[in-house]
């Protein structure tokens, strides 16, 4: 009965709610800005970051400030775009020390609605614009120096970079971090895509049409997209040799620890998905492989909700501390406010 009920709800969502949400999105204005700082206008250099934020309490997490400082230290101008509708005075004061500008808007249109609003308001790309990075606060970190990652963005090799790529739904660069170089910013595909973005109040539509759709639209426009952490590189790390070694430990009686048993189970799942060509979410299913290759983030969704039921995430603190040499304390501090009925 539960499966039937979920199926009915899914059908109802796509055939009734999503069409209604699309209509609302086309009626509603995409311009939902409440205020902008500095009031005289936001001055920008050639490299720009549009950082999307949401916190219903109007606060900004300490790790977000660390992320913003790392972006600023790389020589980029950061514009903080918040869907919170309000920001407390402490957060605003610290943001003004870091950011070139702050755009405060209504919580309408999710991330892509915020980015479109900011792109329109700032007139991007400007004549001098060489790069626009879209980023958001859906990650914990950076756990490692971000400059090392940003220096790998090479627009002679690809026009658009993501950190990770996914084959779920359709191939796309995951939208928590997207970097657009000069060719992409001046392409017809860029203008056409952002002109099409509407503040539709339906997350499934946003994911399909915009999160997945932006990569598809750019590729159809003749632009080359690439990921700094390619999907196949990560899956190949979970080799037959890795599985065989874990199974041997289990057979020797060394695998009595449930944490280790969970890791073996996850490795088996990954190998099974690779064999059956089942697409995985790299920031969830392959989180361990990402961190072991210098990935500087952990997705908040993974530690807060674990929606895809990744089995081996219980030792994330050990990986962060022992393999990366980073402090898991700031993440634990955030989880104290986020988790409901779970443990870190």
C-alpha positions, 0 to 999 in steps of 0.5 A: 500500500505504501508503494502504491501511495507513493506512486499515486503521489508521484503521478499527482505531482508531475501531472497536477502540481508541476503544471500549476507550478509552471504557470505560477512561475510564468506569471510571477516576476523573476525579479524578487530583489528586496535590497542590494548593497552597496546602494550605489551599485556593485563594482566587479572585476573580471572574475565574479562569484555569485554565491547563493545562500538560504537560512530561514533564521537570517544567519550565515554559518561559520563555514560559509564565511570560510568558503567566501574568504577562500573565494575572495582570496583567489582574486575573485569578487564575491556577490552574496545572493541570499534567498533568506529575505533577511540577514541579521546585523552580525552576518551583514557586517561580516559579509560586507568585509568579504563581499563586493556586494550583497543581494537580498531577495525573497525566497522565490525560485530556488538557486536558479531563480536567485542566480538569474535575478543576480545576473540580470541585476548585475548585467553579467557578463559585462565587457570585462567579465572573464569568468562567472562562478555559481556556487551555493551553501549546500556543502560543508567546507572547504576542508582543504585549501580551495585555491588548489582547486580553483587553479585547476579551472582551465578554460583552454580545455573546457568552456564550463567546469563543474567539480563533479558530474552526474549521469542521473536523469541525464548527464550534467555537471552538479550545480553546487559549483559551476564555473563559466569561462569567456566563451560560455559567457558570450555564447547564445546558449548562455543568454537563451538559458538564463532568459528561460529561467522562471521562478517555478515553485516546484523543486522537481521541475527546477532539478530537471529543467535547470540543474540538469538542463543547464549542462544540456543546454550549454552542450547543445550550444556547442560548448565543452563541459568538464568536471575536475573530479570525473565520474569514471575516475571515481568509480575506477577507484572502487576496483575488484582488488579493493573489493577482494581485499575487503572480502579477505579481511572479512573471511579472516575474521577481521571484519567484525566491526559494523563500521567496516562491514558497512564499508564493504557493503557500500563497495559491493553496491558501487561495484554492482551499480557499475556492472549494471550501468546504474548512475550514482550520485558522486557526492553521496555514493562516492563521497569517500573516493572524492575526499581521498582524492582531495575534494574539499567538500562534503554535501550537507544533504549527505550528513543531514538526510542521507537520502540515498541511504549510503551505508558507509558514511558513519566514519566520515569524521575519521576520513576528514581527520585522518586522511585529510588532516582537517578538523571535523569540529565545525561540521559537527557544530552545524549538525547539532542544529540540523539533525533531527533524530540522528547522530553525527 
